[in-house]
Amino acid sequence: MTTPLLDTIHFPTDLRALPPAELPRLAAELRTFLVDSVALTGGHLASNLGAVELTLALHYVFDTPRDRIVWDVGHQSYAHKILTGRRDAMTGLRQSGGIAGFPRRAESEYDAFGTGHSSTSISAALGMAEAFHQKGSGQRAVAIIGDGAMTAGMAFEALNNAGTTDLPLLVVLNDNDMSISPNVGALNNYLARLMSGRFYAAARRAGEKVLSVAPPIRELAKRAEEHMKGMVTPGTLFEEFGFNYIGPIDGHDLDVLLDTLSNIKELSGPQFLHIVTKKGKGYEPAEINPCLYHGVSRFDPAAGVAEKSSSKPSYTQVFGDWLCDMAAADARLVGITPAMREGSGLVRFSQEYPKRYFDVGIAEQHALTFAAGLACEGIKPVVAIYSTFLQRAYDQLIHDIALQDLPVMLAIDRAGLVGADGPTHAGSFDLSFLRCIPNMLIAAPSDENECRRLLTTAFLHDGPSAVRYPRGSGTGADLLPGLDPIEVGKGIMRRHGRGVALIAFGSLVAPALMAADALDASVADMRFVKPLDLILLQDLARSHRLLVTLEENVVAGGAGAGVAEALAELGISVPVLHLGLPDTFIEHGDAAKMLAACGLDAAEIERAVRDRITLLPE
């Protein structure tokens, strides 16, 4: 790749030394670099391509890192990383030992706030703005948030709070019709109306006129802008929240962006800038199919991304097919997702059962309480949600579902380590935080067929339930047709050995079986984390001198802790070794290598067991 101008830009100070006329050329080179770079490493692409001009304009106008920029989610932060001293490090993006795919405070002083999940930017930037006010520093805080992230309640909590202040806070709404999935809901319809027809055109013309005012003439600029608002944008939602609303403007027009941001920088109080961008901008395949290019593996830029194909279905696919089959068998079933249909395996269901499909936006708390309301009236809701997204709705799970013992089923995707997305997306804690909730049924399938059967089991359960499965494909087990359940709380022996019993949950059954062959150990596939198979545990404890619990979850409070509690309650004393994720946040990298580093592949399991055997009394 040839990027002579970009090659001279190492930090924003270099960027700010350029004349504005050079920025369109820099934007073109930056896009080229992004496509070629992400093609080599994989990562998020469509949203990053859409934010190139915005990134350049923000670093050009604001005094970063003194002024703080908070990138909501962070799917659009690659250009920011490239311009802030990490261009050469992009070769290791999302790889072990390399830079993260999201902003990370420990990585750079330019990363003002660690992100990875949606809708946090406004709250964080507001906190920073208040800190600047208290210190009298004169620094500015900027939050960039997408239209998808704006659907979350937390964003509006922050707007509600910020609008009553006079703090130097700028919120930039990057309106790109979401990235992984088309946006939904009333807010999306409202934004579409703001951008429609003469309104958008008039706003742009008025904006260009107003923003030609020289920045030093603060009061004149403010009055002119207020006049513009009165003519063109009366009573927008964001003004009702107490913000000075500006826009919508073309987020790819650098001249307009620079003029707008320069004038906003001179205004006091909360400002709300609405920009419109195109996902995949400048790379035609990504513009045509932005959902496909949301997150990509390595690809050839000349050929584009090939549609994924695998001989083994992913757990997400297994769930999606099961959901359609169960919907055909039970008219009460509805599917709900706050995690987008493309990521949750609901595309087919949304097509075949559109009236029973609910994409509620980035709204995890609402999703669970909405499901609870449905369950109150005899509907059987299935909520498809990522493990880390469920953390946001913990209170609703406890108080609105479990406390009322409502039959809401959670299909929990991305459980355990997720690889390149790192600790912001790793589902390391769900077994711990679910297990302590009364009335919960928790299942952990060991292969694709067990997943299908346990999904049926959970759906038929008359109470709250959760089936958690990892990202990616399973073991390649033959998928049996039908909707046969498994007896609740019933584990199964996968191997009979001597001396050592490996008590495995979910994804660790497969490496447990491999380790067991070398150890001549027994292997129990527990299937259920709650309730545990107490009869099976008793039998194993009485016939083995060492029990080993295995789970792709933190050891603290996890399934293994449940086993120890059960044995204590039964009055059984036997040596127990707990293997699981350590008490630390696991960095991004190759998932298989990360599991090995955590001691959870077959070789490390065997080593840990042999080491513990040496400590047993003769």
N, C-alpha and C positions, 0 to 999 in steps of 0.2 A: 504494500500500500504506500502511496506517495502523499504525504501530508506536510508540505514544507512550512506552511504557516503554523499549523498546530504544533510542529516540532519545536517552535520557538516559545511556546506557552507552557510554562512549568507550574506557575501559580497564578492566582487572580491578579497579582500586581503586574505581571507580564500582560495579562489580558487588558487591564485598564490603561496600559501604555499605548494600545493600538488606537488609531483613529476609528470612529464608528463605521466609516465606509468599508473597512476591512472585515467587519464582523460577518456579513453574509458569506464571504469566502471561507472564513473560519468555521462557520456553521456547516457548510458543505463538507469540509474536510473532517470535521468531528463526526458527522453522520457516516462517512466512509469508514472511519476508524472504528466506530461502534459496530457496524455490520461485520467487518472483518475480524474484529476482536472477539465478539460474542460467538461468531461462527467457529472459532478455535476452542472456546471454553464451555460454551453453553451458558444459558442464563436468561434473564428477562430482556426482551428486545423491543416489542412494539411500543410499549409505554415510554421507553428510553428514547426512541427515535422521535417521538412526539414532543419531548421536552427539551430539545436541543436549544432552540432560540430562547426559551424561558431561562434556562440555566445560564447561558451567556449573558443575558440581560441582567439577571439578579447579581451575578458576580461583578459585572461591569459597573452597576449603579451603586451597589451597597459595599461597604468597607468590610468585607469578610477577611478573616474570621472574627474580627471585632463585632461586627453585626452578625447575628445568628440566623441561619437558615435551617428550618426543620422540614425535612422531606417526609410527608405522610406515607406510610407503608415502606417506601424506598425503592419500589419497582422502577422508578424513574430517576434514580440517583447516579447512574453510571457516568453520564457526562460530567456531573459534579465531581466525581472521583477523579476523572481524567484531568480536569482543570485544576485540581488541588493537590498536585504532586504525586499522583498514583497512576499515571499513564503507563509506565513500564510494568507496574504491578498487575495490570489487567490480564497479563498472561496467566496469572495464578488465581484469577477470580473464582471464588466459591470452591476452590480446591484446598486440600489439606496444607496448612502453612501459608496459604495465600490470603488475599484480602476478601472481606465479606461481600455478599451480594446486596447488603443493606447498609445504611449509615451506621457507624459504630464509634462511639466516643473514644474508645481506647485506640482506635486506628488512626485518627487524624483530628487536629484541633478544628478543622473545618466541619467535622461531623458534630453538630451542636447537640444532637439528641439521637440515641439509638432507636431505630424503628424496625419494622418488620410486620407489624399488625396495623390495621387501619384505624383512622379517626383519632389519633393521639396528638397530632401536630398542633392543633389550635390550643389545646390545654397546655401543652409544654411551652409553646411560644408565649402564651399569656403569662405563664409563670416567670419566664425569662424577662418579659417586658416589665412586670411588676418588680423584679429584682433590680433591673436597670433604673427604674424610677426611685426605688429606695436608696440606691447608691448614688443617684444623680449623675450617672455616667454618660447619658446621651446616646447610648447604643440603641440599635433597632432590632426587633425580632420579626421574622417573616415565617409564616406557615404556608406550605404548599399542600393542598389537599385536592384529591380527585372527586369527581361527581359520584363515584361509587362509594368512597369513604364518607362522603357527606350524608349518606343515607343512615348512618349509625347515630344512635341517640347521643353518644358521648360528644360528637361534634356539635350538636345543638346545645348540649349542656354548657360547653365552652363558649359558644356564641352568646348564649343567654347571660353568662357571667361577664364576658368581655365588653358587651355592648353598654354596660352601665359605668364603664371606666373611661378615663381619658388617656389611656396608655398608648404608647407608640407601637401599636401592633398592626401588621399587615397580613391579611389572609388572602392568598391567591387561590382561587378555585380554578383548577386545570380541568376544564370540561371536555372530556374526550370520549364520552359515551362508554365509560368504564374500559377495562382492558381485557380481562379474561372472559367476560360474558357481557351481553347487552345489559345496560342498566335498566332498573325497574322502579315502579312506584310513582307516587304523585310528585315528588320532588323532581324526578326526571322529566315529567310532563311540564312542570313549571319552568325548568331551565330551557326546555325546547321552545316554550312560548317566548321567553326572553330573547332567544336567538332568532326568532322567526321574522320573516318579511321585512317590512319597512322599519321595524323597531331596531333590528340589528344594524341596518344600513344607516339609520339616523344617529344611532348611538356612536357609530364609528366616525361619522362626519363631525358630530358635535365634539367627540373626544379629541379628534385631530386638531380642531380649532382651539379648544380650550388648552390642550396640552402644548400648544406652541408658545404659551406664556413662559417667560423666563423664570426659572426656579427661584431666584432671589426675591422676586416680587410675590411674597408669600400670601399676603392678604388678598391681592388681586386674583391670584390663582385660585384661592379658596372660594372667593365670591363667584368667579366665573364658573367654577366647577359646580357650585351649588345652583347657579342659574341653569346650567346644562341639565342637572338632575331634575329640576322642576319642569323642564320642557319635555324631557325624554324618558326618564326613569322614575316616575312618581310612585312612591309607596311600595318599593320592592320589599320582598320578605326580609332581606338582609338589612334594609334601612329600618324596618320595624324592630329589628333586634338591636338597633343602635349603631350600626356601621354606616360609614360613608361608602355607598355602593358606586363603583365605577365599572363601566362595561356594558355589554360584552365587547371584547376586542379580539382581533385575530392574533392568536398566540404564536404565529409563525412570521409576523410582520415585525422585524427587529426595530425599525424606525418608530413605530407606534409603541412597542414595548418599552424602548429606552426612554422616550418622551414621557410616557405614562408613569413609569417607575420613578423617574427623576422628579416629577412633580409630586407624586405621592410621598416621596421621601421628605418633602418640605411641609407636609400637612401634619396636624396634630390629631390625636385620638385614633380610634380603631378604623381601619380602612379595609375595604373588601373589593378586590380586583377580580373580575370574572373574565377569564380568557378561554378561547376556544381553540383546541388543537386536534390534530388527526393522529390516531395511533398508526405507527409504522411509517410516518412521514418520510418521504425520500427513498424508500425501498419498496418497490411496487408489490412484491409478493406479500409483505407485511401489511401494506395498505389494503390489499384485496381481502386478506384473511387475518385480521389482527388477533383473533382468538387463538389461532394456531401458533402465532408468533409471540404470544404472551410470554411463555416460558419455553425455551428451546434447548435441545441437546446440540452437540456439535453438528455443523452442516456446511455444505458447499454454497457460498453466497451466490455463485453463478446459477446453480440449480435450484436453490431454495430448500426449505425443510421438507423432507419426505414424511408423509403420513405414517404414524407409528403402527407397526405391526409386530405381533409376537405370537409364538406358538402357544404360549400360556396366557390365559386371561389374567388381568390384574384383579386384586381384591375389589377394587372399585367397580370393575366390570361385572364381577360376580354379584356384587350387591345390586347393581343396576338391573341386571337380568332377573334376579330374584324378585326385586320390587315389582317389576311388570307381571311376573308370574303370580305373585301373591295378590296383586291388585285384581287380576282376572278371577282369582278364587274368592276374594272377599271384597265386596263393594264398599265396606266401611273404611278401607285403607286410603289415606292421603299421604303424599310425600311433600316434605317441607325442607328447604335448605336456605341457610344464611351464608353458604359457602360457594354459591354459583353452581349451576347445573353441570357445566363442563368439568369442573373439578370434583364433583361429588358423585358422578355416575348417573345423573338424572336426565341426560339428553333424551334417551329413548322414552323414558317415562313421561317427560314433558310433552312429547309428540303423541304418544298413544293415549295418555290420560290428562289432557290439558286442563280439564275442569277439576282434577284432583291433585294438581301440581301447584305448589306455592313457592316461588322465589320471593323472599321477603326483604331482599337487599342485605347490606352488611349490618345485620341486626340480630346478633346472637341472643340477646336477652329477650327481645320480642318474640323470636322464633320459638323459644321454649314455652313462654307463657301463652302464646297463641296456640301452640299444640295442647297445652293444658286445658284451655278453654274448649277446644274441639273435643278432647277426651271427656270432659264433663258431660257432653251431650251425645255420647255414644259413638263418636267417630274414633278410628284407630290411627293416630298420627305416627308417622315414621320421620324422624328428623335426621337428615344426613348432614353431618358436621365434622370438621376436622378436630382432632384432639385438642390442639392449642386454642382453637376458636371456642370450644366448649368451656374453657377456663373463664371466659368472659361472662358466661351465663350461669356461674356456679350458684349464685343466690337463688336464681329462678328454678334451677334444678332441685335445690333443697326445699324451698318454701312453697313453690307453686306446683311442683310435680310430686316429689317424694313425700312431703308432709301430708299431702292429700291422697297419696297412694293411687295416683292416676296412671292408666295404662298408656304411657308415652314411651315409645321406643327410640333409642338413640343408636344410629349407625355411625360409629366413630372411625373415621378414616385417618390416615397419617399417624397412627399410634407408634410409639417408639422413636428411634432415630430416623431422620429423613434425608440425611446426606448433605447435599450442597446448600440447602436453605439454612442449615445451622440451627442454633439454639432458639431462635425466635419461632421456629416452626416445628421443633422436635416435640413429639407427644410423649414426654418422659414421665408425666406425673399423674395421668388419668386413673390408673389403678389405685393409686394412693388416695386421691381425693374423691373417688367414687366409692371405694370400699367402706369408708366410714359413714356413709349415708344410710340410714334405715330404709327398709323396703326395697332396696335396689337389687336387681338381678344383673350380674356382670358376667359376660361370656368372652372367651378369648380363643378364637379358632386357630387350629394348627395347620390347616391346609384349606384349599378352595372348597372342597366338598363339605368339610366340617363348618366352614363359614356359612354356606348356604343353609345347612341344617340348623345351625345355631341362630341364624336370622329368623327362621321360622319359629324356633322355640321362643325367642324373645318376643316376637310379634303376638304369639298366642298367650303369652304370660299376662295375667290379669293384674298388672302393676307396672311400675317403672322398670325399664330394662335398658341395657347397653350391650352392644356387640362391638368390640374394638379390634381393628385389624390394621396391619401395617401398610405402608405405601408400596406399590409395585406388585410383582407377581409372587405367587406362592410356590409350592413344591412341585407343581405339575400333576396333582392328584386328579383322577378321573372324576368329572362332575356328573353325578347321578341326577336324572330328572326327578321330578316330584317335589313335594313340600313336606317331607317327613321331619318331625321334630326329634329332639333328643331329650331324654328324661332330665328334668331340671336337677342340677347338683350331682350329676353322675359322670365321674371320670372314667377313663379306660386305660388298661395296661397295654403299652405298645411293645414292651420287651420285658422278659423275665430273666433276671440275672442273679448275682449273689453279692451280699455284703453292702453294696451301695445302691441306693434308690435315687434316681434323678426325678424330681417332681417338677415337671415343666408346664409352662403356661404359654399358649399361643405360638408365636413365631419361633420360640426357642425349643420347641419339641424336635424340630429337624436336626439342629446341631447336637441336641441331647442324645438323639439316637446314634449319631456318628461317634460321639465320645463314648457312649455306652458299649459300642462294639469293642473298643480298645480296653475298656475297664471291666467288661463282663458285668455291667451294672443293669439294674432294672430301670425302666422308664415308664412313668405314669403321665399321660396327657390328661391334665385335670379338667380341661374344657371350661370349667366355671371357676371364677375367682370368688364369687359370692352367689349362692351358698357353696361352700366347699364340700367335697365328698368325704365326710368324716369316716365312713366305714373303710374306704380305700386308704385314707391316711393311717388309721389304726393298724390295718393289715401290714402296710409298709413299715411302720415304726416297729412292729413286733418281729418282723422277719429280716430286718437289715440293721447293720451297726452304724450306718451314716446315712442321713437324709440330706439331699442337696436340692434347694429350690432355685428355679431358673425363670427369669422374666425379663422382658425388654421394657423395663420400667425402673424407676429409682428403687433401690432396696428399702429406703426409709418409708415405712407405712404401706408397702406394696403387697403383692400376693404372697410372697414369702413370709412377710410379717404376719399375714393372716394364718398361714400354716403354723407358725410358732405359737400364735395365740390359741389356735384350736388344740394343739398338742398339750399346752399348759392347762387348758380348760378340761381336757380329758384325763389329766393327771399322768401323762406319758412323758418320761424323761429319756431323750435320745439326742445324740449329737446332731446338730443341724448346721449346714453351711449355706449361706444366702448369697446367691450370685445374681447380679442385676446391674443396672446403671449406677455409677458412683455418685456421690453427693457433690456434684459440680456440674456446670453447664458445659456440654460437649460441643466443641467447635465444628464448623462445617468441613466437609470432605466426602470421600467415598464411603458410602454407608457400610459396606462389608468390612472395610479396613477400620472404620470407627468402632464397629462391634467387636472386632478382634482386639483393638486397643483397650476396650472396656472389659476384656476377658470373657466374651460371650460367643466366640466361635468354638468349633469342636475341639481344636487343639488346646485352646486356653482353658476350656472347661475341664478337659482331661488333666491338664497340668495342675489346676487348682484343686481338683479332687485328690490327686495323688499326694499333693503337698499336705492336705488336711488329713489324709489317712495316716501319715507318719506321726501325727499328733494324738491319734486315738490310743487308748490303753489297750495293752495286749489281752 
